[in-house]
């Protein structure tokens, strides 16, 4: 049997209930990911920054350009990854909520 030949009998009420259920699910996930994003941002603000210094800066070095490239401020990679995941999930669940709202 071909998929295009399949037929299903559902009432509009039953479809509306299923869509409302899916919308509620995505609303819950959206709220959870919003809270997770706030948690990750709080962690980044509190402890996520690192300063990477060249070891050459601990000694006298005649190369003045080492001062220019000597230190970098970075966000911890794990926190950056967590934040990216939160933003990706927020986009996905927002799209799903809008789709099932129709």
C-alpha positions as CSV (number, residue, x, y, z in Angstrom):
1,X,0.0,0.0,0.0
2,X,1.3,3.4,-1.0
3,X,1.5,6.2,1.6
4,X,-0.4,8.6,-0.6
5,X,-3.4,6.2,-0.6
6,X,-3.7,6.0,3.2
7,X,-6.8,7.5,4.6
8,X,-7.7,8.4,8.2
9,X,-11.0,9.6,9.6
10,X,-10.6,12.2,12.3
11,X,-13.1,14.8,13.4
12,X,-12.1,18.5,13.5
13,X,-12.6,18.4,17.3
14,X,-10.2,15.5,17.7
15,X,-7.6,17.3,15.5
16,X,-8.0,20.5,17.5
17,X,-7.5,18.6,20.8
18,X,-4.4,17.0,19.4
19,X,-3.0,20.3,18.2
20,X,-3.8,21.9,21.6
21,X,-2.0,19.1,23.3
22,X,1.1,19.5,21.1
23,X,1.0,23.3,21.6
24,X,0.8,22.8,25.4
25,X,3.8,20.5,25.3
26,X,5.9,23.0,23.3
27,X,4.8,25.8,25.6
28,X,6.1,23.8,28.6
29,X,9.4,23.1,26.8
30,X,9.7,26.7,25.8
31,X,9.3,27.8,29.4
32,X,11.8,25.2,30.6
33,X,14.4,26.3,28.0
34,X,13.8,30.0,28.9
35,X,14.6,29.2,32.5
36,X,17.7,27.2,31.5
37,X,18.9,30.1,29.4
38,X,18.6,32.4,32.4
39,X,20.5,29.8,34.5
40,X,23.3,29.6,31.9
41,X,23.5,33.4,31.6
42,X,23.7,33.7,35.3
43,X,26.5,31.2,35.5
44,X,28.4,32.9,32.6
45,X,28.1,36.2,34.5
46,X,29.3,34.7,37.8
47,X,32.1,32.4,36.7
48,X,32.2,31.9,33.0
49,X,35.0,34.2,32.0
50,X,38.5,33.0,31.8
51,X,41.7,35.0,31.1
52,X,44.3,33.2,29.1
53,X,47.8,34.7,29.5
54,X,50.9,33.8,27.6
55,X,53.6,32.3,29.8
56,X,56.1,34.6,28.2
57,X,54.5,37.6,30.0
58,X,55.9,36.3,33.3
59,X,59.4,37.0,32.2
60,X,61.1,40.1,30.8
61,X,60.9,39.8,27.1
62,X,62.2,42.4,24.6
63,X,59.4,41.7,22.2
64,X,56.9,44.5,22.9
65,X,54.3,42.9,20.6
66,X,53.8,40.1,23.2
67,X,51.9,42.7,25.3
68,X,49.4,43.1,22.5
69,X,48.7,39.5,22.1
70,X,49.4,38.3,25.6
71,X,46.0,37.9,27.2
72,X,42.6,36.9,26.0
73,X,39.3,37.0,27.8
74,X,37.2,33.9,26.9
75,X,33.8,32.5,27.8
76,X,34.2,28.9,29.0
77,X,33.5,26.6,26.1
78,X,31.0,24.4,28.0
79,X,28.9,27.4,28.9
80,X,29.1,28.8,25.4
81,X,27.9,25.4,24.1
82,X,25.0,25.3,26.7
83,X,23.9,28.8,25.7
84,X,23.9,27.8,22.0
85,X,21.8,24.8,22.8
86,X,19.3,26.9,24.8
87,X,18.9,29.4,21.9
88,X,18.5,26.5,19.4
89,X,15.8,24.9,21.5
90,X,14.1,28.2,22.1
91,X,13.9,28.8,18.4
92,X,12.6,25.3,17.7
93,X,9.8,25.3,20.4
94,X,8.8,28.9,19.5
95,X,8.3,27.7,15.9
96,X,6.3,24.7,17.1
97,X,4.1,26.7,19.4
98,X,3.3,29.1,16.4
99,X,2.7,26.2,14.1
100,X,0.2,24.4,16.4
101,X,-1.5,27.7,17.3
102,X,-2.8,27.7,13.7
